[in-house]
């Protein structure tokens, strides 16, 4: 197979040819992928899912919509990821979707395993993937070339009326969306037809531009090496795409190390403040695009994580019960850094912390930073981070 030439070496006058030759899929290849997807769509439309876990009614599929690049006509050549939104009769509001979303996913998962046509397509790796929102993810194969296709399927509330190129939702739809007060992005699939149509009915030139942007993005978003440091354990080396969610990085760590507690990942830039990495963000969100080190702390409820900043500007993370005494935290610092407890002075918001009082007495909460300094006394020299 010929290698795709560098986009940067292609003059503007040749971009249309570049898209047609290297990025746009062939009609035969696209049809083969869609044939496998149609088998799945037909199965869904024919199914009546009976109630489970609070669903006291028959669940019918109202509509199946291809979204993402396959739906809007901007798919790249050799892309084998298909996204489907399944509108169901059991959702009469955004609130009901939020309440029954997980139950419906479980029900659909069981039904998919019973479809012989999908088993003939080598249905594998069927699982519920956590995300915004949660979705069913699995692989099937094309009939002819047996090429694997990754399918992401999301059940949704059909909030919009008839869909068309110029259709607009009624204002009441947005009012009910606001009243639902859901997590940002949870109800996005309900508006997927609007998102799809916005691109689908645009000129070919715009779609070619989108393909070029996607291609450039994939070339730029190269994997990086992330070293996960945890006190008392050897370093863990992971290969990560900067645009993967931190939640996915935690899943890799959990799989490699077998953790069951809550993972806290933190990152510190040179001469910067240590910050907690949010599960819903990516490394790219924090400006991390090259090889880096992150700190892992595993906490078990009701433990919290606190950062302790050293005199040299470095910091360490500690897991501790919020009801523990300051002396208990100092013991951890001595164990980890070698500075005897009697030589430690901890401050929080300008106040020196007394050994016999608890963290809660000073209002110390999860992810707060305490400042460590060395008392003027002879003893073991302070070990910098």
DAVENNOR-V867452 format. One record per pair of residues at least 6 apart in sequence whose C-alpha atoms are under 8 Angstrom apart, sorted by the first residue. I is the first residue (numbers start at 1). GAP is how many residues later the second one is. Records with the same first field share a line. If there is no record, write none. Layout:
I = GAP  GAP
This chain:
4 = 18
7 = 209
10 = 8
16 = 192
19 = 189  192  193
22 = 55
23 = 53  54  188  189  192
24 = 51  52  53  187
25 = 50  51  52  53
26 = 51
32 = 110  111  112
33 = 47  109  116
35 = 107  108
36 = 85  104  105  106  107
39 = 78  79
40 = 78
41 = 23
43 = 72
44 = 17  20
45 = 15  16  17  18  19
46 = 15
47 = 13  14
48 = 10  11  12  13
49 = 9  10  11  58  59  62
50 = 6  7  8  9
51 = 6  7  8
52 = 51  52  55
53 = 50
54 = 46
55 = 35  45  48
57 = 33
58 = 32
59 = 29  30  31
60 = 28  29  30
61 = 25  26  27  28
62 = 24  25  26  27
63 = 23  24  25
64 = 20  21  22  23
65 = 6  19  20  21  128
66 = 16  17  18  19
67 = 15  16  17  18  125  126  129
68 = 14  15  128
69 = 6  7  13
70 = 12  13
71 = 125  129
72 = 124  125  127  128
73 = 126  127  134
74 = 133  134  136  137
75 = 136
76 = 135  139
80 = 68  69  70
81 = 68  69  70  71
82 = 67  68  69  70
83 = 68  69  70
84 = 67  68  69  70
85 = 68  69  70  71  104  107
86 = 67  68  69  70
87 = 68  69  70  71  103
88 = 67  68  69  70
89 = 68
91 = 6  65  66  67
92 = 65  66
93 = 64  66
94 = 63  82  83  86  93
95 = 85
97 = 59  60
98 = 84
101 = 54
102 = 32
104 = 51
105 = 23  30  31  50
106 = 22
109 = 17  18  27
112 = 6
113 = 6  10
118 = 22
121 = 19  20  21  22
122 = 17  18  19
123 = 15  16  17  18
124 = 14  15  16
125 = 12  13  14
126 = 10  11  12  13
127 = 9  10  11
128 = 6  7  8  9
129 = 6  7  8
132 = 52  53  54
133 = 21  52  53  54
134 = 20
135 = 17  18  19  20
136 = 15  16  17  18
137 = 13  14  15  16
138 = 12  13  14
139 = 9  10  11  12
140 = 8  9  10  11
141 = 6  7  8
142 = 6  7
154 = 35
156 = 31  33  34
157 = 33
158 = 32
159 = 14  31  32
160 = 9  10  13  30  31
161 = 8
163 = 30  31
164 = 33
165 = 32  33  36
177 = 10
199 = 8
221 = 20  21  22
222 = 19  20
223 = 16  17  18  19
224 = 15  16  17  18  65  66  67
225 = 12  13  14  15  65  66  67
226 = 11  12  13  14  65  66  67  68
227 = 8  9  10  11  64  65  66  67
228 = 7  8  9  10  65  66  67  68
229 = 6  7  64  65  66  67
230 = 65  66  67
231 = 105
238 = 14
240 = 9
242 = 40  41  42  46  47
243 = 39  40  41  42
244 = 38  39
245 = 34  35  36  37  38
246 = 31  32  33  34  35  36  37
247 = 32  33  34
250 = 13
253 = 6
254 = 6
259 = 39
261 = 37  38  39  40
262 = 36  37  38  39
263 = 33  34  35  36
264 = 12  13  32  33  34  35  41
265 = 11  12  29  30  31  32
266 = 8  9  10  11  28  29  30
267 = 7  8  9  10  26  27  28
268 = 6  7  26
271 = 42  43
272 = 41
274 = 33  41
276 = 91
283 = 6
295 = 22
297 = 8  20  21  22
298 = 21
299 = 6  20  21
302 = 19  20
303 = 16  17  18  19
304 = 15  16  17  18  61  62  63
305 = 12  13  14  15  61  62  63
306 = 11  12  13  14  59  60  61  62  63  64
307 = 8  9  10  11  60  61  62  63
308 = 7  8  9  10  61  62  63  64
309 = 6  7  60  61  62  63
310 = 61  62  63  74  75
311 = 60  61  62  73
312 = 72  73
314 = 70  71
315 = 70
316 = 69
318 = 14
320 = 9
322 = 36  37  38  42  43
323 = 35  36  37
324 = 34  35
325 = 30  31  32  33  34
326 = 27  28  29  30  31  32  33
327 = 14  28  29
330 = 11  14
331 = 10
333 = 6  8
334 = 6  7
337 = 45  46  47  48
338 = 42  44  45
339 = 41  42  43  44
340 = 39  40
343 = 31  32  33  34  36
344 = 28  29  30  31
345 = 7  8  27  28  29  30
346 = 6  7  24  25  26  27
347 = 6  23  24  25
348 = 14  16  21  22  23
349 = 21
353 = 9
374 = 8
